[in-house]
Amino acid sequence: GMRTAPEAARHYCVTRSAARLMDVYATALTRPLPPPPPPSPSPASQGVTPA
């Protein structure tokens, strides 16, 4: 049967967003991840004690 306009629009939106999600997921899988930034040194980790 014929779809109603809101139903067709919702189906299109869901399909498009799912395709975009899969594209982003595939890109993330194929592209090497950048190395994580080094942790910033905090005074506590350096053993600095308050006077």
PyMOL Python script that loads the backbone (N, CA, C, O; Angstrom):
from pymol import cmd

cmd.read_pdbstr("""\
ATOM      1  N   GLY A   1       0.822  -1.208   0.000  1.00  0.00           N
ATOM      2  CA  GLY A   1       0.000   0.000   0.000  1.00  0.00           C
ATOM      3  C   GLY A   1       0.856   1.258   0.000  1.00  0.00           C
ATOM      4  O   GLY A   1       2.083   1.205   0.085  1.00  0.00           O
ATOM      5  N   MET A   2       0.183   2.367  -0.096  1.00  0.00           N
ATOM      6  CA  MET A   2       0.883   3.657  -0.098  1.00  0.00           C
ATOM      7  C   MET A   2       1.335   4.014   1.309  1.00  0.00           C
ATOM      8  O   MET A   2       0.603   3.797   2.275  1.00  0.00           O
ATOM      9  N   ARG A   3       2.529   4.557   1.425  1.00  0.00           N
ATOM     10  CA  ARG A   3       2.986   5.045   2.719  1.00  0.00           C
ATOM     11  C   ARG A   3       2.424   6.436   2.955  1.00  0.00           C
ATOM     12  O   ARG A   3       2.151   7.184   2.016  1.00  0.00           O
ATOM     13  N   THR A   4       2.257   6.766   4.222  1.00  0.00           N
ATOM     14  CA  THR A   4       1.882   8.141   4.540  1.00  0.00           C
ATOM     15  C   THR A   4       3.148   8.981   4.495  1.00  0.00           C
ATOM     16  O   THR A   4       4.251   8.449   4.621  1.00  0.00           O
ATOM     17  N   ALA A   5       3.000  10.270   4.320  1.00  0.00           N
ATOM     18  CA  ALA A   5       4.169  11.139   4.198  1.00  0.00           C
ATOM     19  C   ALA A   5       5.057  11.106   5.447  1.00  0.00           C
ATOM     20  O   ALA A   5       6.271  10.952   5.317  1.00  0.00           O
ATOM     21  N   PRO A   6       4.495  11.244   6.646  1.00  0.00           N
ATOM     22  CA  PRO A   6       5.363  11.217   7.841  1.00  0.00           C
ATOM     23  C   PRO A   6       6.102   9.892   7.975  1.00  0.00           C
ATOM     24  O   PRO A   6       7.264   9.875   8.379  1.00  0.00           O
ATOM     25  N   GLU A   7       5.450   8.784   7.643  1.00  0.00           N
ATOM     26  CA  GLU A   7       6.088   7.479   7.789  1.00  0.00           C
ATOM     27  C   GLU A   7       7.242   7.338   6.801  1.00  0.00           C
ATOM     28  O   GLU A   7       8.310   6.832   7.145  1.00  0.00           O
ATOM     29  N   ALA A   8       7.016   7.791   5.577  1.00  0.00           N
ATOM     30  CA  ALA A   8       8.068   7.707   4.563  1.00  0.00           C
ATOM     31  C   ALA A   8       9.242   8.609   4.943  1.00  0.00           C
ATOM     32  O   ALA A   8      10.403   8.237   4.776  1.00  0.00           O
ATOM     33  N   ALA A   9       8.924   9.793   5.454  1.00  0.00           N
ATOM     34  CA  ALA A   9       9.978  10.724   5.842  1.00  0.00           C
ATOM     35  C   ALA A   9      10.782  10.157   7.004  1.00  0.00           C
ATOM     36  O   ALA A   9      12.006  10.292   7.040  1.00  0.00           O
ATOM     37  N   ARG A  10      10.094   9.519   7.960  1.00  0.00           N
ATOM     38  CA  ARG A  10      10.803   8.960   9.111  1.00  0.00           C
ATOM     39  C   ARG A  10      11.689   7.799   8.660  1.00  0.00           C
ATOM     40  O   ARG A  10      12.827   7.666   9.110  1.00  0.00           O
ATOM     41  N   HIS A  11      11.154   6.958   7.764  1.00  0.00           N
ATOM     42  CA  HIS A  11      11.931   5.821   7.277  1.00  0.00           C
ATOM     43  C   HIS A  11      13.168   6.308   6.527  1.00  0.00           C
ATOM     44  O   HIS A  11      14.247   5.732   6.665  1.00  0.00           O
ATOM     45  N   TYR A  12      13.013   7.359   5.742  1.00  0.00           N
ATOM     46  CA  TYR A  12      14.141   7.903   4.986  1.00  0.00           C
ATOM     47  C   TYR A  12      15.186   8.468   5.939  1.00  0.00           C
ATOM     48  O   TYR A  12      16.387   8.281   5.742  1.00  0.00           O
ATOM     49  N   CYS A  13      14.718   9.159   6.970  1.00  0.00           N
ATOM     50  CA  CYS A  13      15.635   9.773   7.928  1.00  0.00           C
ATOM     51  C   CYS A  13      16.417   8.690   8.665  1.00  0.00           C
ATOM     52  O   CYS A  13      17.627   8.818   8.854  1.00  0.00           O
ATOM     53  N   VAL A  14      15.731   7.623   9.083  1.00  0.00           N
ATOM     54  CA  VAL A  14      16.386   6.538   9.809  1.00  0.00           C
ATOM     55  C   VAL A  14      17.388   5.828   8.909  1.00  0.00           C
ATOM     56  O   VAL A  14      18.491   5.491   9.339  1.00  0.00           O
ATOM     57  N   THR A  15      16.994   5.603   7.652  1.00  0.00           N
ATOM     58  CA  THR A  15      17.892   4.911   6.726  1.00  0.00           C
ATOM     59  C   THR A  15      19.125   5.745   6.442  1.00  0.00           C
ATOM     60  O   THR A  15      20.239   5.222   6.394  1.00  0.00           O
ATOM     61  N   ARG A  16      18.926   7.052   6.253  1.00  0.00           N
ATOM     62  CA  ARG A  16      20.051   7.925   5.946  1.00  0.00           C
ATOM     63  C   ARG A  16      20.990   8.027   7.140  1.00  0.00           C
ATOM     64  O   ARG A  16      22.209   7.989   6.976  1.00  0.00           O
ATOM     65  N   SER A  17      20.428   8.157   8.340  1.00  0.00           N
ATOM     66  CA  SER A  17      21.274   8.282   9.522  1.00  0.00           C
ATOM     67  C   SER A  17      22.024   6.980   9.787  1.00  0.00           C
ATOM     68  O   SER A  17      23.168   7.001  10.240  1.00  0.00           O
ATOM     69  N   ALA A  18      21.380   5.843   9.505  1.00  0.00           N
ATOM     70  CA  ALA A  18      22.043   4.555   9.697  1.00  0.00           C
ATOM     71  C   ALA A  18      23.188   4.393   8.704  1.00  0.00           C
ATOM     72  O   ALA A  18      24.249   3.872   9.049  1.00  0.00           O
ATOM     73  N   ALA A  19      22.967   4.841   7.471  1.00  0.00           N
ATOM     74  CA  ALA A  19      24.015   4.745   6.456  1.00  0.00           C
ATOM     75  C   ALA A  19      25.191   5.639   6.834  1.00  0.00           C
ATOM     76  O   ALA A  19      26.351   5.270   6.652  1.00  0.00           O
ATOM     77  N   ARG A  20      24.876   6.816   7.362  1.00  0.00           N
ATOM     78  CA  ARG A  20      25.937   7.734   7.775  1.00  0.00           C
ATOM     79  C   ARG A  20      26.721   7.134   8.939  1.00  0.00           C
ATOM     80  O   ARG A  20      27.944   7.258   9.002  1.00  0.00           O
ATOM     81  N   LEU A  21      26.008   6.484   9.858  1.00  0.00           N
ATOM     82  CA  LEU A  21      26.669   5.886  11.009  1.00  0.00           C
ATOM     83  C   LEU A  21      27.611   4.774  10.563  1.00  0.00           C
ATOM     84  O   LEU A  21      28.727   4.653  11.067  1.00  0.00           O
ATOM     85  N   MET A  22      27.146   3.957   9.604  1.00  0.00           N
ATOM     86  CA  MET A  22      27.988   2.880   9.107  1.00  0.00           C
ATOM     87  C   MET A  22      29.204   3.441   8.369  1.00  0.00           C
ATOM     88  O   MET A  22      30.295   2.876   8.438  1.00  0.00           O
ATOM     89  N   ASP A  23      29.006   4.558   7.661  1.00  0.00           N
ATOM     90  CA  ASP A  23      30.116   5.166   6.931  1.00  0.00           C
ATOM     91  C   ASP A  23      31.165   5.688   7.909  1.00  0.00           C
ATOM     92  O   ASP A  23      32.366   5.506   7.708  1.00  0.00           O
ATOM     93  N   VAL A  24      30.696   6.334   8.961  1.00  0.00           N
ATOM     94  CA  VAL A  24      31.612   6.851   9.977  1.00  0.00           C
ATOM     95  C   VAL A  24      32.327   5.700  10.674  1.00  0.00           C
ATOM     96  O   VAL A  24      33.517   5.786  10.974  1.00  0.00           O
ATOM     97  N   TYR A  25      31.583   4.611  10.929  1.00  0.00           N
ATOM     98  CA  TYR A  25      32.166   3.453  11.603  1.00  0.00           C
ATOM     99  C   TYR A  25      33.240   2.817  10.729  1.00  0.00           C
ATOM    100  O   TYR A  25      34.307   2.443  11.217  1.00  0.00           O
ATOM    101  N   ALA A  26      32.952   2.697   9.429  1.00  0.00           N
ATOM    102  CA  ALA A  26      33.920   2.105   8.509  1.00  0.00           C
ATOM    103  C   ALA A  26      35.157   2.989   8.395  1.00  0.00           C
ATOM    104  O   ALA A  26      36.281   2.492   8.324  1.00  0.00           O
ATOM    105  N   THR A  27      34.944   4.288   8.379  1.00  0.00           N
ATOM    106  CA  THR A  27      36.067   5.221   8.291  1.00  0.00           C
ATOM    107  C   THR A  27      36.941   5.110   9.540  1.00  0.00           C
ATOM    108  O   THR A  27      38.168   5.149   9.455  1.00  0.00           O
ATOM    109  N   ALA A  28      36.301   4.972  10.690  1.00  0.00           N
ATOM    110  CA  ALA A  28      37.050   4.862  11.941  1.00  0.00           C
ATOM    111  C   ALA A  28      37.844   3.560  11.976  1.00  0.00           C
ATOM    112  O   ALA A  28      38.938   3.507  12.538  1.00  0.00           O
ATOM    113  N   LEU A  29      37.285   2.506  11.368  1.00  0.00           N
ATOM    114  CA  LEU A  29      37.981   1.224  11.372  1.00  0.00           C
ATOM    115  C   LEU A  29      39.178   1.234  10.427  1.00  0.00           C
ATOM    116  O   LEU A  29      40.230   0.682  10.747  1.00  0.00           O
ATOM    117  N   THR A  30      39.017   1.860   9.267  1.00  0.00           N
ATOM    118  CA  THR A  30      40.080   1.806   8.264  1.00  0.00           C
ATOM    119  C   THR A  30      41.161   2.841   8.526  1.00  0.00           C
ATOM    120  O   THR A  30      42.319   2.641   8.160  1.00  0.00           O
ATOM    121  N   ARG A  31      40.787   3.945   9.158  1.00  0.00           N
ATOM    122  CA  ARG A  31      41.762   5.010   9.396  1.00  0.00           C
ATOM    123  C   ARG A  31      42.534   4.740  10.689  1.00  0.00           C
ATOM    124  O   ARG A  31      41.916   4.452  11.714  1.00  0.00           O
ATOM    125  N   PRO A  32      43.853   4.823  10.670  1.00  0.00           N
ATOM    126  CA  PRO A  32      44.620   4.616  11.908  1.00  0.00           C
ATOM    127  C   PRO A  32      44.312   5.711  12.920  1.00  0.00           C
ATOM    128  O   PRO A  32      44.231   6.889  12.573  1.00  0.00           O
ATOM    129  N   LEU A  33      44.143   5.312  14.158  1.00  0.00           N
ATOM    130  CA  LEU A  33      43.828   6.280  15.197  1.00  0.00           C
ATOM    131  C   LEU A  33      45.071   7.082  15.559  1.00  0.00           C
ATOM    132  O   LEU A  33      46.169   6.529  15.611  1.00  0.00           O
ATOM    133  N   PRO A  34      44.911   8.374  15.809  1.00  0.00           N
ATOM    134  CA  PRO A  34      46.054   9.190  16.230  1.00  0.00           C
ATOM    135  C   PRO A  34      46.488   8.771  17.631  1.00  0.00           C
ATOM    136  O   PRO A  34      45.652   8.343  18.427  1.00  0.00           O
ATOM    137  N   PRO A  35      47.770   8.885  17.947  1.00  0.00           N
ATOM    138  CA  PRO A  35      48.242   8.502  19.282  1.00  0.00           C
ATOM    139  C   PRO A  35      47.637   9.413  20.335  1.00  0.00           C
ATOM    140  O   PRO A  35      47.477  10.609  20.092  1.00  0.00           O
ATOM    141  N   PRO A  36      47.300   8.879  21.493  1.00  0.00           N
ATOM    142  CA  PRO A  36      46.725   9.702  22.555  1.00  0.00           C
ATOM    143  C   PRO A  36      47.749  10.714  23.048  1.00  0.00           C
ATOM    144  O   PRO A  36      48.944  10.418  23.071  1.00  0.00           O
ATOM    145  N   PRO A  37      47.307  11.894  23.438  1.00  0.00           N
ATOM    146  CA  PRO A  37      48.245  12.905  23.932  1.00  0.00           C
ATOM    147  C   PRO A  37      48.842  12.460  25.264  1.00  0.00           C
ATOM    148  O   PRO A  37      48.174  11.772  26.036  1.00  0.00           O
ATOM    149  N   PRO A  38      50.075  12.836  25.543  1.00  0.00           N
ATOM    150  CA  PRO A  38      50.692  12.454  26.817  1.00  0.00           C
ATOM    151  C   PRO A  38      49.954  13.118  27.970  1.00  0.00           C
ATOM    152  O   PRO A  38      49.502  14.256  27.835  1.00  0.00           O
ATOM    153  N   PRO A  39      49.824  12.434  29.093  1.00  0.00           N
ATOM    154  CA  PRO A  39      49.121  13.023  30.240  1.00  0.00           C
ATOM    155  C   PRO A  39      49.866  14.235  30.764  1.00  0.00           C
ATOM    156  O   PRO A  39      51.091  14.222  30.890  1.00  0.00           O
ATOM    157  N   SER A  40      49.121  15.275  31.066  1.00  0.00           N
ATOM    158  CA  SER A  40      49.764  16.486  31.574  1.00  0.00           C
ATOM    159  C   SER A  40      50.244  16.241  33.002  1.00  0.00           C
ATOM    160  O   SER A  40      49.502  15.691  33.817  1.00  0.00           O
ATOM    161  N   PRO A  41      51.462  16.639  33.311  1.00  0.00           N
ATOM    162  CA  PRO A  41      51.990  16.421  34.667  1.00  0.00           C
ATOM    163  C   PRO A  41      51.229  17.257  35.691  1.00  0.00           C
ATOM    164  O   PRO A  41      51.072  18.468  35.537  1.00  0.00           O
ATOM    165  N   SER A  42      50.767  16.590  36.726  1.00  0.00           N
ATOM    166  CA  SER A  42      50.062  17.320  37.776  1.00  0.00           C
ATOM    167  C   SER A  42      50.971  17.411  38.991  1.00  0.00           C
ATOM    168  O   SER A  42      51.816  16.536  39.184  1.00  0.00           O
ATOM    169  N   PRO A  43      50.827  18.438  39.814  1.00  0.00           N
ATOM    170  CA  PRO A  43      51.681  18.586  41.006  1.00  0.00           C
ATOM    171  C   PRO A  43      51.608  17.377  41.928  1.00  0.00           C
ATOM    172  O   PRO A  43      52.604  17.019  42.556  1.00  0.00           O
ATOM    173  N   ALA A  44      50.451  16.748  42.016  1.00  0.00           N
ATOM    174  CA  ALA A  44      50.293  15.616  42.920  1.00  0.00           C
ATOM    175  C   ALA A  44      51.135  14.435  42.449  1.00  0.00           C
ATOM    176  O   ALA A  44      51.726  13.731  43.267  1.00  0.00           O
ATOM    177  N   SER A  45      51.196  14.209  41.112  1.00  0.00           N
ATOM    178  CA  SER A  45      51.945  13.064  40.604  1.00  0.00           C
ATOM    179  C   SER A  45      53.449  13.294  40.717  1.00  0.00           C
ATOM    180  O   SER A  45      54.220  12.334  40.698  1.00  0.00           O
ATOM    181  N   GLN A  46      53.876  14.550  40.835  1.00  0.00           N
ATOM    182  CA  GLN A  46      55.303  14.849  40.945  1.00  0.00           C
ATOM    183  C   GLN A  46      55.785  14.793  42.395  1.00  0.00           C
ATOM    184  O   GLN A  46      56.971  14.986  42.662  1.00  0.00           O
ATOM    185  N   GLY A  47      54.875  14.531  43.326  1.00  0.00           N
ATOM    186  CA  GLY A  47      55.286  14.384  44.715  1.00  0.00           C
ATOM    187  C   GLY A  47      55.453  15.715  45.414  1.00  0.00           C
ATOM    188  O   GLY A  47      56.190  15.809  46.395  1.00  0.00           O
ATOM    189  N   VAL A  48      54.777  16.754  44.921  1.00  0.00           N
ATOM    190  CA  VAL A  48      54.881  18.059  45.575  1.00  0.00           C
ATOM    191  C   VAL A  48      53.916  18.090  46.754  1.00  0.00           C
ATOM    192  O   VAL A  48      52.714  17.888  46.581  1.00  0.00           O
ATOM    193  N   THR A  49      54.437  18.340  47.945  1.00  0.00           N
ATOM    194  CA  THR A  49      53.580  18.384  49.131  1.00  0.00           C
ATOM    195  C   THR A  49      53.394  19.825  49.575  1.00  0.00           C
ATOM    196  O   THR A  49      54.342  20.609  49.549  1.00  0.00           O
ATOM    197  N   PRO A  50      52.192  20.179  49.979  1.00  0.00           N
ATOM    198  CA  PRO A  50      51.943  21.555  50.442  1.00  0.00           C
ATOM    199  C   PRO A  50      52.694  21.827  51.738  1.00  0.00           C
ATOM    200  O   PRO A  50      52.855  20.920  52.555  1.00  0.00           O
ATOM    201  N   ALA A  51      53.147  23.028  51.939  1.00  0.00           N
ATOM    202  CA  ALA A  51      53.903  23.391  53.138  1.00  0.00           C
ATOM    203  C   ALA A  51      52.995  23.330  54.360  1.00  0.00           C
ATOM    204  O   ALA A  51      53.441  23.601  55.474  1.00  0.00           O
TER     205      ALA A  51
END
""", "prot")
cmd.dss("prot")
cmd.show_as("cartoon", "prot")
cmd.util.cbc("prot")
cmd.orient("prot")
